[in-house]
Amino acid sequence: MAHNRCLRCKSRADLPLRWSFLAWFLVILPAFVSSAIAQQTPSSGPLTLNQCIALAKAAPSTVKRAKLAAEAGRLGTRSAIGSFLPQLSISNTFTYNSPLLYDRRTFSFVALNGIHEYASLGTATLDVDTSGRLLSQLGRARANQRIAEANLAISGRDLERSVAQAYYHLLLARHLAAAAHANLDTARNFESIVQKLVNGEEASRADLNKATLETSLMERTALSSDLEAEMANHDLASYWTNDVTTPLTLAEDLNAEPAAPLHAMLDKPFLKRPEFRLLDAQAYGFRADARQSLSRMLPQLSATFQYGIDSNRVTWRDRGYAGIVHLEIPVFDWLRNRSEQRSFQLQAKQAEIDKAIAQRTYSKEYQDALASVNANYAQIAVADRELKAAEENLRLSKLRFQAGEGLALDVVSAQTSFAQAQIDFYSARANYLNAQSALKVASGQ
């Protein structure tokens, strides 16, 4: 008894420890879940292009839909393969056949086997693909899978391209907006200087009017640039979130010197584009459909084996087995299957023609993209020189005007030239990055 009391006391002493462990678990579990969620949530730091693409692919998009279609295609192929294997089933049936009114021992429906019939059969059925029907169905399933996989590759590539365009558009829009505000500050500062000179009768009202017009122009440009930057932010953020108004912080900067283009020396790299896999899969599918139409004109053999009871009473002693071989020979269908086969063969040839046309089209797109990359890279150096020259011209124009040797119109013209040079500077770099993205698509990467 004393020993039992000691055990009970020890059990009671362990209760606080158990409760403390449970409390500790309840505290740690939310923290662990929060940590796991935080690891899946993108950081609030600057976003690179690859991070934006990853966010867009993680969000509901055409890529996720294409992934589901690819998985459905894979399962369809597995289902078609299963048609070559024996199909097993167990059936249990009870049939009641009413007796004749004038003879209660004789059943009324002669097609049945008795007044009471009990059937419990295990059945194995195998289609012997003598006509090629199952093989053609497998070919169509594989074609559908390849089509879905090609569409997945196309969707992923197109999404990357769209995100890249939105990313570079936002970069360009923000740089142009910043440059527009800087030019607006410069124009306002010049207008203030001219106003002071007019007050001191050192400049004319015409000069002040030119400066005011330039300030108004720069202000309208700044407002338009702000709107463009805001809309570009909406465009990029919409690929993965509903909160499109929060300004995105981008890691890349157009002021950085871009790398020179590097082109791999490959023969016809555009042939790696997933569109060619799609066209090949479509032609393969049409040929499989044609074989399936042909199979309906050929003999088809099937074999069935049954084991169990099919008796007028429930007793295992009446068990037995039966083997059934069925051969179906088509005779005439008014040329329906022959016409259908010919139709699918023509569609397969159409897909082959589309492939030949696509080779010429994508070859042109690749050469255009290659030339665009080289031309845009060459324009970067020109834009750099233009910006430096425009900046120096603006500085000298201001000095000449302040020294009374130049006109206000020269300063205004120099400010306009400088603003345009900034647009050309950032546009050349953004166009080059976009051209590289387009070349990646054209070369099948």
Buried (B, 14 or more C-beta within 10 A) or exposed (E): EEEEEEEEEEEEEEEEEEEEEEEEEEEEEEEEEEEEEEEEEEEEEEBEBEBBBBBBBEBEBBBBEBBEBBEEBBEBBEEBBEBBEEEEEEEEEEBEBEEEEEEEEEBEEEEEBBBBBBBBBEBEBBBBBBBBBBBBBBBBBBBBBBBBBBBBBBBBBBBBBBBBBBBBBBBBBBBBBBBBBBBBEBBBEBBEBBBEBBEEEEBBEEBBEBBBEBBEBBBEBBBEBBEBBBEBBBBBBBBBBEEBEEEBEBEBEBEEEBEEBEEEEEEEBBBEBBBBBBBBBBBBBBBBBBBBBBBBBBEBBBBBBBBBBBBBEEEEEEEEEEEEEEEEEEEEEEEEBBEBBEBBBEBBEEBBEBBEEBBEEBBEBBEBBBEBBBEBBEBBEEBBEBBEEBBEBBEBBBEBBBEEEBBBBBBBBBBBBBBEBBBBBBBBBBBBBBBBBBBBBBBBE
